[in-house]
Amino acid sequence: MLKKEFNKVPGDVKTIHLIAVCGTGMGALACMLKDLGYEITGSDHAVYPPMSDFLRNKGVIINEGFNEENLNYKPDLVIVGNAISSDNSEVAAILKKSLYYCSMPQALNFLASKNKKQLLITGTHGKTTTSSLLSYILFKAGLEPSFMIGGILKNFDSNYRIGSGDYIVIEGDEYDTAFFDKGAKFFHYNPSIAVLGNIEFDHADIFTDLNHVKNTFKRFADGMDVNSSLYTFDTDQNIKDVTVDTNCKIVNYGKRTESDWSLGKFYPNPPYNNFEVYKKGELFSNFETRLTGEHNLLNALSVIAIADSLNIQKDIIKSALKSFESVKRRQEIRGVKKGITVMDDFAHHPTAVRETVKALKPFYSGKIIAVFEPRTNSSMRDIFQNIYPSSFDDADLIFIREPSMIKKVSESERFSSKKLVSDLNSKGKEAYYYNETESIMEHIAKIAEKNDLVLIMSNGGFDNIHERLLDIL
């Protein structure tokens, strides 16, 4: 067991080692710290491109595999990734050599966020898109923000940035921090402004039920400073429950005309969505964005409200929204062949699947062909078994893959892709079950036509189905 008194960032840090450095978040943190002038080493059990090349090009020394000897040089600080367990050999070396250690959010808070005002985006869905848009608007306004986000921003081709300005934008995750800290990652931050966009049950490997999730968000909201501001979506009862006694300033945004900020009329005008924004009941302005769906317009609304509070001019907000290119793996078009569009999206929670399919429907005149791989710890469990069928109402054809890692879940708790397809068929939907990827591609190649959209939803690589399908087409 690691000694608690060594779980801190010491005052004079020069050398840092990251265990599990090749993860998306840890890799970004390693590069941020390198840019800030620290000497960085790292280790991982799976060292391969593109992350390995990216880190080495930054001057980060990477060790293949976990080994006690990787810490022989006694770095001033060791950052332990969330994927690392207590029996890791380098964790044993931390104890043996009496080294200071911390988690990724601790390091981000104490080292990368030093002397900056934190703008934190939280909620079950939409964190990556919302934090990316906020970062981009701040950048276009000349405020030189820093950011660390769980996706690659197309406008920057990066998921992190070290800026010279006063603000840092952080994606606030409710997932647990490390094996030695089972609390949410966002507990480690002290934001001056935060967004709470939605609360639903997710992360079934961490949370027991919705009340467990709500209690976590309530602890976060109650812990915000009295001088800070929390922007909350106005029609989410779970949010109302957790913010009822908060001491910070609450700013409401959403669908209610009486809210501080509200979404007015909106309509698709391909390739844009046009929408109205009201501030305290009066028209603030009209905007256009490539983001699709009401859910993304509400995400944009929260960002517009924050930008206005930071005195960013309306014209700059409008220009940034129009030129924002979103995030890789969020409704990302991977290619178009014979008029057939192949799109990659991260959606996995039933709400995210439903809203994504619904959002894209007005933009494509052909069929919406939805391809879904249940892969997360929640989607591979049967907790959403009876909810998923309604998530595909706006799809014309549906392909459901057998979860590739289903054996990680006990048989009594497993989600059934076959049952989902059966339920969809019972609803009159044309749906198909496959236990491997090749047959899905072959089937789609036979039936896809010009103007169709093939929407592939998974939080994993899905056997590189996107590029392989484009090759077949």
Secondary structure, 3 states (H helix, E strand, C coil): CCCHHHECCCCCCCEEEEECCCCHHHHHHHHHHHHCCCEEEEEECCCCCCHHHHHHHCCCEEEECCCHHHHCCCCCEEEECCCCCCCCHHHHHHHHHCCCEEEHHHHHHHHHCCCCEEEEEECCCCHHHHHHHHHHHHHHCCCCCEEEEEEEECCCCEEEECCCCCEEEEECCCCEEECCEEEEHHHHCCCCEEEECCCCCCCCCCCCCHHHHHHHHHHHHHCCCCCCEEEEECCCHHHHHHCCCCCCEEEEEECCCCCCEEEEEEEEECCEEEEEEEECCEEEEEEEECCCCHHHHHHHHHHHHHHHHCCCCHHHHHHHHHHCCCECCCCEEEEEECCEEEEEECCCCHHHHHHHHHHHHHHCCCCEEEEECCCCCCCCEHHHCCCHHHHHCCCCEEEEECCCCHHHCCHHHECCHHHHHHHHHHCCCEEEEECCHHHHHHHHHHHCCCCCEEEEECCCCHHHHHHHHHHHC
